[in-house]
Amino acid sequence: MSPDSAPRPRILVVDDEPQIRKFLEIALRSQDYLVSEAATGRDALVQLAVHRPDLLILDLGLPDVDGLEVLRQLRDWSRMPVIVLSVRASEAEKVRALDAGAHDYVTKPFGIQELMARVRSLLRQHEAPADSPPGFDDGHLAVDLALRQVTIDGSPVSLSRKEYGVLSTLVRHAGRVVTQQHLLRELWGPEHVEDTHYLRVVVGKIRQKLADDPAAPRYLRTEPGVGYRFVGGAGER
């Protein structure tokens, strides 16, 4: 494909200030980017799941969901490049955003040329195949990590926060063993890495709700003494 026929990158701008969104839209369109906008965190999460932009410019001070929570939910299923654009200028805030998965942090007020240079740099670094579909669907079980939904034959499966956390982590690492310690550390905290009975109970409930037989697993396989593996319907016979 020639450079002239290459698809134009799409950028989602998330900011509750209309004047900032308009300013960024004009600047980005002048550089031949496609631009989408969102004024709230919830709208941003929907647009991220539906449109799959190539880069996200994210304000932290949103009126409904904090920008850091938007970032954390995005990182459940995508490594999309993210530039945080915020009035929060403290080092602690920058560290929190970067630890949550932001690639860059720009404080307001900002220079538009510098921001455009950072956008170009991140898009160049991430010129790679798009994220694989966010989740799993074999026609029976569907796990949509972007929308945080689990269904069986189209019917919603009600999972607790911990149950969804375990299942989504295993789906994100499908085919790989995820250790008990990793799951406990991520979902219960580092003080619970030895509390493997918590995990056994939660995995047991997930299996019940998915009708997944542990003796002949279709989805969740136990690796004795190590952890669990999502086998994606291809369990060993």
Secondary structure in CASP SS format (residue, H / E / C, confidence):
PFRMAT SS
TARGET T0000
AUTHOR 0000-0000-0000
METHOD secondary structure of the structure
MODEL  1
M C 1.00
S C 1.00
P H 1.00
D H 1.00
S H 1.00
A C 1.00
P C 1.00
R C 1.00
P C 1.00
R E 1.00
I E 1.00
L E 1.00
V E 1.00
V E 1.00
D C 1.00
D C 1.00
E C 1.00
P H 1.00
Q H 1.00
I H 1.00
R H 1.00
K H 1.00
F H 1.00
L H 1.00
E H 1.00
I H 1.00
A H 1.00
L H 1.00
R H 1.00
S H 1.00
Q C 1.00
D C 1.00
Y C 1.00
L E 1.00
V E 1.00
S E 1.00
E E 1.00
A E 1.00
A C 1.00
T C 1.00
G H 1.00
R H 1.00
D H 1.00
A H 1.00
L H 1.00
V H 1.00
Q H 1.00
L H 1.00
A H 1.00
V H 1.00
H H 1.00
R C 1.00
P C 1.00
D C 1.00
L E 1.00
L E 1.00
I E 1.00
L E 1.00
D C 1.00
L C 1.00
G C 1.00
L C 1.00
P C 1.00
D C 1.00
V C 1.00
D C 1.00
G H 1.00
L H 1.00
E H 1.00
V H 1.00
L H 1.00
R H 1.00
Q H 1.00
L H 1.00
R C 1.00
D C 1.00
W C 1.00
S C 1.00
R C 1.00
M C 1.00
P C 1.00
V E 1.00
I E 1.00
V E 1.00
L E 1.00
S E 1.00
V C 1.00
R C 1.00
A C 1.00
S C 1.00
E H 1.00
A H 1.00
E H 1.00
K H 1.00
V H 1.00
R H 1.00
A H 1.00
L H 1.00
D H 1.00
A C 1.00
G C 1.00
A C 1.00
H C 1.00
D E 1.00
Y E 1.00
V E 1.00
T E 1.00
K C 1.00
P C 1.00
F C 1.00
G C 1.00
I H 1.00
Q H 1.00
E H 1.00
L H 1.00
M H 1.00
A H 1.00
R H 1.00
V H 1.00
R H 1.00
S H 1.00
L H 1.00
L H 1.00
R H 1.00
Q H 1.00
H C 1.00
E C 1.00
A C 1.00
P C 1.00
A C 1.00
D C 1.00
S C 1.00
P C 1.00
P C 1.00
G E 1.00
F E 1.00
D E 1.00
D C 1.00
G C 1.00
H C 1.00
L E 1.00
A E 1.00
V E 1.00
D E 1.00
L C 1.00
A C 1.00
L C 1.00
R C 1.00
Q E 1.00
V E 1.00
T E 1.00
I E 1.00
D C 1.00
G C 1.00
S E 1.00
P E 1.00
V C 1.00
S C 1.00
L C 1.00
S C 1.00
R H 1.00
K H 1.00
E H 1.00
Y H 1.00
G H 1.00
V H 1.00
L H 1.00
S H 1.00
T H 1.00
L H 1.00
V H 1.00
R H 1.00
H C 1.00
A C 1.00
G C 1.00
R C 1.00
V E 1.00
V E 1.00
T E 1.00
Q H 1.00
Q H 1.00
H H 1.00
L H 1.00
L H 1.00
R H 1.00
E H 1.00
L H 1.00
W C 1.00
G C 1.00
P H 1.00
E H 1.00
H H 1.00
V C 1.00
E C 1.00
D C 1.00
T H 1.00
H H 1.00
Y H 1.00
L H 1.00
R H 1.00
V H 1.00
V H 1.00
V H 1.00
G H 1.00
K H 1.00
I H 1.00
R H 1.00
Q H 1.00
K H 1.00
L H 1.00
A C 1.00
D C 1.00
D C 1.00
P C 1.00
A C 1.00
A C 1.00
P C 1.00
R C 1.00
Y C 1.00
L E 1.00
R E 1.00
T E 1.00
E E 1.00
P C 1.00
G C 1.00
V C 1.00
G E 1.00
Y E 1.00
R E 1.00
F E 1.00
V C 1.00
G C 1.00
G C 1.00
A C 1.00
G C 1.00
E C 1.00
R C 1.00
END
